[in-house]
């Protein structure tokens, strides 16, 4: 984290990736999430959604809600995997059930658009409200507009 954020050292994503990999390879979920983010963004490593999925999935399987949401997002958008809204919903739900507001918003989007589920404005509003209650600004904006 010191290298990724430039805390007390020169910011160096390549060095951060090296340290994240060491910890991630030992099963540390926060490092797995962060390594997935580096692959997702192409920061310090080549952008690779497949590798991002691999590392997000390892953290997600250990119950990390941000990683579960990110796995859902990759399925939702077909990044590194085929689009699969049902799989996206399943992963979003794991994170949402832990109170992760971004995942709650993403569930709201699926219901609003009818992606993988029947379009249901009432469910969309319910999930967006949960996300907004958790502080999610895009959900607050959606609620104000709908």
Secondary structure, DSSP 8 states (H G I E B T S, - for coil): -HHHHTSSS---HHHHHHHHHHHHHTT-HHHHHHHHHHHHHTSSS---HHHHHHHHHHHHTTT-HHHHHHHHHHHHHTSSS---HHHHHHHHHHHHTTT-HHHHHHHHHHHHHTSSS---HHHHHHHHHHHHHTT-HHHHHHHHH-
